[in-house]
Amino acid sequence: MPTPTDPAPCAEGEDLYECLDCGARCCSAERLTSCPDCDGRVENLTEPRSE
């Protein structure tokens, strides 16, 4: 799997998402439920993770 790289800092009001399948990262102002590249599951990296 390729090493993901962060896109340029997300604009205000956008969240950073990472695909759990292909590792792609992207910013979006709308809630993403799937990766735009491979249709895999995504995780919102902007939200704090529960422990």
Buried (B, 14 or more C-beta within 10 A) or exposed (E): EEEEEEEEEBEEEBBBBBBEBBBBBBBBEEEBEEBEEEEEEBBBEEEEEEE
